[in-house]
C-alpha cells in the first residue's frame, strides 16, 4: 500500500496546485479526482463510477467568498482509493468521502488561521512596497496546504487500509445497508443544494418540463441536456432579433423625425 499511497498523495498535491495555478480548471472536482485515482490504482471503471456518483453529491458545494465548504478533493481521493483497494465499490466511496471531506475542511480552516498570523508581515511589506515577499507568502501557504492534504491522503491509504478493512468487516450488515440507502439519497441532496442556488419562478417551468420528459417519456439525460442547449440557442437568437428590431425601429423613427423637421 506504500507505493499506492504515495502515488495518490502526489496526485492530490498536483490536482490541488493545478486548481489554483492554472486558472481553476475544476481539477478538485470528484469526477476528475476519482478518475485519476482509479487510473493510478488500476481500476479506471470504478474510479469513473465513483466520480460520477460523488459529483452528484458535491455538485452544489462551491467556494463562495470566505466560505469554506467540505474538501471534495481529499474526500473523493481517499474514499475512491479505499473503495478500490478493499473491493467494496462505490457504496464505500459514498460512505467515506462525505465524512472525510468534512474532516479535511478543519485542516483547511486551520491553515487559514495559521495564514492570518502573517498579516502583520504582509502589512509591513505593503508599506515597503515589497510585493515579491507578499507573493512568496501566498505561494508558500498554498503549497503548504497542498502538501498537508497530500500527506494526509497518503498516510491514510498506507496505514488505514488493513484497519479500515477490519473495521468494515465488524460493522453489522444492517448499518451497511442503511449507509447504502443513505448514499442513494445523497445525490438528491446535492441536486437540492444546487437547485436552491439556481431556483427562480421564471425558470421553474423548464425544471418541471425536464422532469416530465424524463419521468413520463423516458428521455435520456443527455437528450434533455441537448434540448436545453438548443432552447438556449433559440432564446438567445430571439433576444438578438428583438434587440435588432428595436434598433431598426429607433433608426426609422429618427429618420421620420428628420423628414418632418425638414
RODO-2510 file (C-alpha; in nm, 4 decimals, decimal comma):
residues 262
     n   res          X          Y          Z
     1     x     0,0000     0,0000     0,0000
     2     x     0,3013     0,2302     0,0355
     3     x     0,3505     0,2924    -0,3358
     4     x    -0,0222     0,3343    -0,3961
     5     x    -0,0491     0,5765    -0,1055
     6     x     0,2429     0,7858    -0,2270
     7     x     0,1095     0,7988    -0,5823
     8     x    -0,2418     0,9004    -0,4749
     9     x    -0,0980     1,1556    -0,2303
    10     x     0,1169     1,3025    -0,5088
    11     x    -0,1881     1,3164    -0,7354
    12     x    -0,3768     1,5092    -0,4662
    13     x    -0,0924     1,7630    -0,4441
    14     x    -0,0795     1,8090    -0,8224
    15     x    -0,4577     1,8400    -0,8581
    16     x    -0,4738     2,0902    -0,5711
    17     x    -0,1970     2,3101    -0,7110
    18     x    -0,3302     2,2960    -1,0663
    19     x    -0,6665     2,4213    -0,9394
    20     x    -0,5072     2,7434    -0,8127
    21     x    -0,2195     2,7944    -1,0550
    22     x    -0,3924     2,7040    -1,3836
    23     x    -0,6996     2,9264    -1,3561
    24     x    -0,9397     2,6936    -1,1706
    25     x    -0,9816     2,4136    -1,4293
    26     x    -1,2008     2,2170    -1,1818
    27     x    -0,9328     1,9571    -1,1076
    28     x    -1,0583     1,9245    -0,7485
    29     x    -1,3987     1,8014    -0,8574
    30     x    -1,4835     1,4362    -0,7758
    31     x    -1,5284     1,3442    -1,1423
    32     x    -1,1634     1,4332    -1,2106
    33     x    -1,0171     1,3193    -0,8780
    34     x    -1,1836     0,9771    -0,8693
    35     x    -1,0938     0,9087    -1,2323
    36     x    -0,7285     0,9908    -1,1669
    37     x    -0,7248     0,7717    -0,8536
    38     x    -0,8887     0,4885    -1,0442
    39     x    -0,6257     0,5161    -1,3177
    40     x    -0,3421     0,5118    -1,0630
    41     x    -0,4803     0,2095    -0,8778
    42     x    -0,5593     0,0175    -1,1965
    43     x    -0,9393     0,0265    -1,1731
    44     x    -1,0466     0,3072    -1,4026
    45     x    -1,4057     0,1833    -1,4256
    46     x    -1,4650     0,2056    -1,0509
    47     x    -1,2923     0,5433    -1,0428
    48     x    -1,5214     0,6860    -1,3102
    49     x    -1,8329     0,5412    -1,1445
    50     x    -1,7301     0,6778    -0,8048
    51     x    -1,6514     1,0162    -0,9587
    52     x    -1,9862     1,0400    -1,1356
    53     x    -2,1694     0,9364    -0,8190
    54     x    -1,9809     1,1704    -0,5844
    55     x    -2,0150     1,4555    -0,8318
    56     x    -2,3906     1,4364    -0,7794
    57     x    -2,3351     1,4654    -0,4035
    58     x    -2,0864     1,7537    -0,4137
    59     x    -2,2288     1,9349    -0,7166
    60     x    -2,3724     2,2174    -0,5075
    61     x    -2,0556     2,2602    -0,2992
    62     x    -1,8514     2,5554    -0,4242
    63     x    -1,6246     2,8101    -0,2560
    64     x    -1,8027     3,1454    -0,2428
    65     x    -1,6284     3,4393    -0,0769
    66     x    -1,4883     3,3484     0,2643
    67     x    -1,6979     3,0313     0,2950
    68     x    -1,5013     2,7083     0,3414
    69     x    -1,7012     2,4118     0,2110
    70     x    -1,6078     2,0461     0,2701
    71     x    -1,2937     1,9433     0,0823
    72     x    -1,4132     1,7364    -0,2121
    73     x    -1,0563     1,6625    -0,3209
    74     x    -0,9385     1,4702    -0,0148
    75     x    -1,2729     1,3027     0,0494
    76     x    -1,3056     1,1824    -0,3095
    77     x    -0,9455     1,0608    -0,3288
    78     x    -0,9452     0,8627    -0,0030
    79     x    -1,2988     0,7306    -0,0483
    80     x    -1,2269     0,6059    -0,4001
    81     x    -0,8887     0,4616    -0,3032
    82     x    -1,0372     0,2528    -0,0214
    83     x    -1,3315     0,1506    -0,2393
    84     x    -1,0879     0,0113    -0,4982
    85     x    -0,8286    -0,1351    -0,2601
    86     x    -1,0895    -0,3069    -0,0447
    87     x    -1,3096    -0,4069    -0,3368
    88     x    -1,6231    -0,2533    -0,1836
    89     x    -1,7323    -0,0456    -0,4842
    90     x    -1,8956     0,2957    -0,4941
    91     x    -2,1011     0,2337    -0,1766
    92     x    -1,7852     0,2566     0,0327
    93     x    -1,6726     0,5642    -0,1606
    94     x    -2,0051     0,7232    -0,0643
    95     x    -1,9672     0,6219     0,2986
    96     x    -1,6126     0,7543     0,3399
    97     x    -1,5987     1,0559     0,1086
    98     x    -1,8529     1,2730     0,2909
    99     x    -1,7137     1,2472     0,6491
   100     x    -1,3523     1,2667     0,5247
   101     x    -1,4333     1,5824     0,3276
   102     x    -1,5679     1,7437     0,6459
   103     x    -1,2581     1,6395     0,8414
   104     x    -1,0330     1,7858     0,5727
   105     x    -1,2354     2,1049     0,5984
   106     x    -1,0958     2,1534     0,9503
   107     x    -0,7421     2,1262     0,8108
   108     x    -0,8181     2,3989     0,5571
   109     x    -0,9693     2,6243     0,8237
   110     x    -0,6630     2,5637     1,0436
   111     x    -0,4443     2,6677     0,7539
   112     x    -0,6428     2,9919     0,7207
   113     x    -0,5922     3,0609     1,0906
   114     x    -0,2195     2,9936     1,0537
   115     x    -0,2035     3,2189     0,7483
   116     x    -0,3632     3,5054     0,9411
   117     x    -0,0561     3,5135     1,1680
   118     x     0,1360     3,6579     0,8713
   119     x    -0,0944     3,9598     0,8384
   120     x     0,1408     4,1915     1,0261
   121     x     0,4272     4,0947     0,7951
   122     x     0,2119     4,1476     0,4897
   123     x     0,1138     4,4960     0,6099
   124     x     0,4808     4,5740     0,6634
   125     x     0,5684     4,4516     0,3143
   126     x     0,2865     4,6646     0,1684
   127     x     0,4269     4,9760     0,3331
   128     x     0,7709     4,8882     0,1989
   129     x     0,6359     4,8094    -0,1445
   130     x     0,7889     4,4616    -0,1261
   131     x     0,5284     4,2778    -0,3333
   132     x     0,7621     3,9896    -0,4131
   133     x     0,7656     3,8940    -0,0445
   134     x     0,3848     3,9017    -0,0339
   135     x     0,3744     3,6772    -0,3397
   136     x     0,6126     3,4310    -0,1740
   137     x     0,3908     3,4128     0,1366
   138     x     0,0831     3,3479    -0,0753
   139     x     0,2514     3,0779    -0,2826
   140     x     0,4098     2,9101     0,0208
   141     x     0,0752     2,8929     0,2048
   142     x    -0,0925     2,7294    -0,0942
   143     x     0,1953     2,4843    -0,1362
   144     x     0,1894     2,4024     0,2370
   145     x    -0,1812     2,3165     0,2295
   146     x    -0,1331     2,1015    -0,0815
   147     x     0,1441     1,9076     0,0927
   148     x    -0,0651     1,8658     0,4089
   149     x    -0,3665     1,7301     0,2194
   150     x    -0,1448     1,5061     0,0071
   151     x     0,0341     1,3715     0,3172
   152     x    -0,2941     1,3013     0,4960
   153     x    -0,4200     1,1156     0,1885
   154     x    -0,1009     0,9113     0,1525
   155     x    -0,0814     0,8187     0,5214
   156     x    -0,4499     0,7231     0,5306
   157     x    -0,4031     0,4844     0,2399
   158     x    -0,0713     0,3402     0,3639
   159     x    -0,1752     0,2894     0,7256
   160     x    -0,5522     0,2741     0,7078
   161     x    -0,6370     0,0040     0,4548
   162     x    -0,5929    -0,3001     0,6843
   163     x    -0,7538    -0,1178     0,9751
   164     x    -1,0372     0,0005     0,7540
   165     x    -1,0897    -0,3486     0,6163
   166     x    -1,1126    -0,4917     0,9703
   167     x    -1,3406    -0,2091     1,0775
   168     x    -1,5782    -0,2580     0,7861
   169     x    -1,5986    -0,6326     0,8435
   170     x    -1,7061    -0,5684     1,2025
   171     x    -1,9849    -0,3304     1,1046
   172     x    -2,3275    -0,5024     1,1233
   173     x    -2,4953    -0,5618     0,7890
   174     x    -2,7953    -0,3532     0,8887
   175     x    -2,5699    -0,0483     0,9272
   176     x    -2,4013    -0,1087     0,5912
   177     x    -2,7434    -0,1383     0,4286
   178     x    -2,8523     0,1819     0,5990
   179     x    -2,5436     0,3655     0,4776
   180     x    -2,6058     0,2386     0,1254
   181     x    -2,9651     0,3643     0,1422
   182     x    -2,8449     0,6994     0,2747
   183     x    -2,5892     0,7124    -0,0029
   184     x    -2,8684     0,6720    -0,2536
   185     x    -3,0361     0,9816    -0,1096
   186     x    -2,7241     1,1990    -0,1164
   187     x    -2,7438     1,2777    -0,4898
   188     x    -3,0902     1,4205    -0,4275
   189     x    -2,9445     1,6373    -0,1510
   190     x    -2,6684     1,7556    -0,3847
   191     x    -2,9200     1,8469    -0,6528
   192     x    -3,1383     2,0203    -0,3933
   193     x    -2,8452     2,2375    -0,2826
   194     x    -2,7675     2,3253    -0,6429
   195     x    -3,1325     2,3926    -0,7236
   196     x    -3,1629     2,6214    -0,4217
   197     x    -2,8931     2,8457    -0,5699
   198     x    -3,0465     2,8453    -0,9200
   199     x    -3,4197     2,8427    -0,8462
   200     x    -3,6402     3,1224    -0,9766
   201     x    -4,0084     3,1390    -1,0632
   202     x    -3,9261     3,2413    -1,4176
   203     x    -3,7076     2,9324    -1,4798
   204     x    -3,9127     2,6837    -1,2750
   205     x    -4,1318     2,5887    -1,5718
   206     x    -3,8278     2,4442    -1,7518
   207     x    -3,7380     2,2345    -1,4483
   208     x    -4,0831     2,0751    -1,4444
   209     x    -4,0715     2,0324    -1,8220
   210     x    -3,7478     1,8355    -1,7943
   211     x    -3,8912     1,6314    -1,5070
   212     x    -4,1925     1,5355    -1,7195
   213     x    -3,9713     1,4407    -2,0150
   214     x    -3,7579     1,2088    -1,8006
   215     x    -4,0350     1,0603    -1,5859
   216     x    -4,3147     1,0049    -1,8348
   217     x    -4,1372     0,9881    -2,1719
   218     x    -3,8151     0,8140    -2,0544
   219     x    -3,5947     1,0558    -2,2486
   220     x    -3,2233     1,0105    -2,1554
   221     x    -3,0485     1,2837    -1,9574
   222     x    -2,8067     1,3539    -2,2446
   223     x    -3,1030     1,4171    -2,4746
   224     x    -3,2531     1,6525    -2,2139
   225     x    -2,9226     1,8407    -2,1976
   226     x    -2,9157     1,8656    -2,5787
   227     x    -3,2720     2,0014    -2,5786
   228     x    -3,1681     2,2574    -2,3167
   229     x    -2,8750     2,3726    -2,5319
   230     x    -3,0992     2,4062    -2,8382
   231     x    -3,3615     2,6008    -2,6422
   232     x    -3,0941     2,8310    -2,5022
   233     x    -2,9685     2,8991    -2,8542
   234     x    -3,3230     2,9706    -2,9760
   235     x    -3,3900     3,2125    -2,6889
   236     x    -3,0547     3,3802    -2,7496
   237     x    -3,1359     3,4264    -3,1170
   238     x    -3,4813     3,5619    -3,0356
   239     x    -3,3225     3,8077    -2,7956
   240     x    -3,0855     3,9261    -3,0686
   241     x    -3,3732     3,9621    -3,3157
   242     x    -3,5746     4,1660    -3,0671
   243     x    -3,2725     4,3875    -2,9969
   244     x    -3,2121     4,4323    -3,3698
   245     x    -3,5768     4,5202    -3,4331
   246     x    -3,5664     4,7737    -3,1510
   247     x    -3,2598     4,9400    -3,3008
   248     x    -3,4142     4,9417    -3,6504
   249     x    -3,7322     5,0981    -3,5145
   250     x    -3,5293     5,3687    -3,3446
   251     x    -3,3377     5,4398    -3,6642
   252     x    -3,6654     5,4551    -3,8626
   253     x    -3,8245     5,6862    -3,6085
   254     x    -3,5218     5,9156    -3,6162
   255     x    -3,5343     5,9352    -3,9974
   256     x    -3,9058     6,0181    -3,9905
   257     x    -3,8409     6,2913    -3,7344
   258     x    -3,5671     6,4355    -3,9594
   259     x    -3,8084     6,4411    -4,2574
   260     x    -4,0728     6,6262    -4,0578
   261     x    -3,8112     6,8721    -3,9344
   262     x    -3,7059     6,9445    -4,2910
***
